[in-house]
Amino acid sequence: MLNENDKIIAHVSSAIAVYSIRSSNGMLTNDISMIDFILKTTPKNLEAKVSIDLIDDVFSYISGTHFDT
């Protein structure tokens, strides 16, 4: 079972991936930033625990991880 922190990190990571895909496919308007996208898609029960620092940490980790696809 995932604890609350695991769920938050999973959501932020997923939202970053979705934002990146939609952005590269031209499916997002130019007026929404990645931060705004993440915050708008965060479930209500997790909103209080999501912070800019957490988003930055997750983004830095993902950016530093190289996938051979």
Steps between C-alpha positions, in 0.01 A plus 500: 500500500632843412522758774399863440852612405532216248170604344608863475831411334322261261251770405763769446715263293203395289384859452849601381495219244149585379585871477816425301320273255206734452729800465718334237188392307355852506206391714543775761450871475805720552349662808539199733831425665607160623453617860146620427420172322623296796312710752177492297513122463584423862221313680335709773609263776867548407506875424621612843816289474608605148762774502722672247802344673355151461418563133855630444651195672294255295570691177874508575503128566307421181716736294815335631380151417569391144276245335603311189179492302 
